[in-house]
Amino acid sequence: MTHPRSSRINGFYRLSPDERLKCVAEFSDLNPAAVEAFSPANSLALEKADHMIENVIGVFCLPLGIAVNFIVNHREVLVPMAIEEPSVVAGSSFMAKLARAGGGFFADTTEPQMIAQIQVLDVPDLAAASESILEHKSELCALADQVNPFMVELGGGARDIEVRILNDTPIGSMLIVHLIYDTRDAMGANTINSAAEQLAPHIEILSGGRTHLRILSNLADRRLAWARVTIPAEVLAFNSFSGERVRDGIIEAWAFAEADPYRAATHNKGIMNGIDSVLIATGNDWRATEAGAHAYAARSGRYTSLSRWFDGKDGALVGELKLPLAIGTVGGSTRVHPTAKACLELMRVQNARELAEIVVSVGLAQNLAALRALATEGIQHGHMRLHARQVALVAGATGDLINRVAEELADEGKINISRAKELVQKWTHE
């Protein structure tokens, strides 16, 4: 490429899919194999799918879109998003465009430490057992490191042993041992589950109890990612809405989610719309992330918003998002699924922490898109115009007729299949 890379691609949505792919391939210097992986015919062979899960009969495709305009930690990024819901890719892209006025998104992560839990039952003396286990912390960590020497060579491995006593459970008291384990660029589930299995017999000897469950926790609160964005108020203005009005409306909408769990559930779902779609595109376990995110949102004992929005310097809108993000760039589907591999190559990420920084930024962007819509024209205004294309397809529209029917439905405000069928029949016979 002879020009500087910029994720600000004017008119990207107007291009054909082939033209968009060509543009993305140039931006990311994709190799031919990666480009081919974005074709449904080349994305996932049935034979490979048969080795990924059980009882395979076929493959299931989702639309894969590209969110443009993103700057994350001063780096221009195009973001692949696999999702069936209209408005998510467009909303994230537009909010990323507004964020450019404040320098884009700034994100960071903690070290990639996961938690393996070992449940210990029938312990004769919980306090003595806890003390005994902690006294042998070094030996237990060394045993855990034997499970995956390659992980240790990469700089990962066991970091700590923690002990918790749960006195009030339906079956009485129990001892819970946490192994804190650095998984580097892997999500790490298999390694830390194996490490927990390795430690179980030794924990029984030290505690005098019986080990039962040995499994990772998806509340990965030692593996956090966070993002921050600052948008000058004037950039938020549109139509009859002043920037200050939009800013204040967004903060007021966020305050509802912060105070009320019924609203917070939908608020956080909007955040996960952005996050999950990138995780699916890159072959990561979005279900684990969902579980961890919602548990983290309730860590105070009350379910609340994952994000925070407030007035910043000179009246700018400032947003922050923090949540557990246990994701990887090696292992699992990230290296088996050809499209997932191509998506990682497209983003040009070097490690799991870089990927997490992009993912949490997309979550914050999508949160802003939803709040801005709710606080101004209403969530259905833009969403239904995009939904109209799906209605046109269901009604039998093809080719150029799809957009023509969709635009007419949106203009009329009658986005339903009956009206779409009338328009298809009318214009097909013109």
Phi, psi and omega in degrees: 000140182258354180244157180297143177292134174216131177279359176275093185249103182297134176069020182302321183290342180276346182285160173284162178305319179295320180292322178296316180298319178298319179295316180294318180299321178292317181301315187261004182052046182292141175281163184304323181296321178293319178299316180295331182294342179276355174276132179306329181291338185245000191288308182213110180290146181300324180297319179290320178299325182295338179264353182273318178223181184267157170055039184292136173237351182176194176234155182240124185258148170240152173299138177244112181249171179240122172275124182259175172081357186284134166238121179235118182053048176071009181247130177289131185223136165260135189242120176282137181224122178256112185197152180261349187275127178296154172086346183290310180295316180295317181296315179298317181297318182290321178293325176296326177296315178296324183294338181299333180295336178253016179094005180087206182259143177240123188224159178204170179218162170276179172297151185280068183261127178253166182241124169257135182250137175238117180273128182240122182247168176056039180277122183293325182218101186297317181295315180293322179296317179300313181298320181295317180295316182292329177294336182251026182303314183297316180295322180293319178296321179296321177295319179297325180293340179289342183294319184220081181301328181295322177299320179294319177301327180281354180106001179266200178117185183294136181244329185193163172236130177235153180232134176234144175249124176254105184277325188250085175235165180300342180245013180100199185283151175210158179252134179240122178257129176254125169261120177268122191224128179274119185256008178054237186268005177262152169298316166095007185303311183297319181294313184285331173295319177294322178296321178296319177298320180298322185278338189307310181299324180288325177295322178298317180297315184289330185261337186076009181253193182241120179281142182239265180286143177221098193201153177292161170255135175274357169275078187275063185281005170261000182230074187260153171230145178216154180222155179221142177221142178234125183235119177304141185303321184297334180288337182281345184293142173198152182047235182268003183266122175286160179299320181294322179293318178295314179303310182294324178295323178294317180295321178295321178293320177296320182300325176300314180292325180295328187265337190232120183295331179295320176285322183299325180299317179286322177302311181289330175299322177297320175300315182289338172306315180287314184295310183300321184295326176285322179294319177297317181298330183258010176075023180266163184278091182289334180291321177296319179294319177302312181300314180295320182296314183289325175295320179295325179294340181252016187295337179278353186100355177224128181291131185211184182292140174282336184254172177216135179231136184202169175289135176246199181298138179059027175078013179289157173272130180239132177235145178224145178220132176223135178196162175292136178222088179267085183230164185222166175242000176227153177081161177061210183292341182299334180244357179263316182282120185299325180288323176298317177299318181294324179294321176296319178295322180300319181280349178058039178276144182264339183200176184293328181292321176297319178298316180299323179295322177291315183299314181292330176293320177295320177300319179292321178297316181292325175299316179296319180300315180293315181295319179298316179296313181298323186278353183235269187273351184098147187294333185280341186303303180278325183298316184289329176296321177286325178295333182301330178294321178294320178297319178298320178296315180298327181283354176103007179290144177224161175056222182295339182293336181300307182292325180296314178295317181300316180295321179293318177300316181294318180295323180282338185075018180242077184266083178217160187293323181301312180292323179297318179297322177299316181291320178299314180296319182295311186277339178291329184258013177290000000 
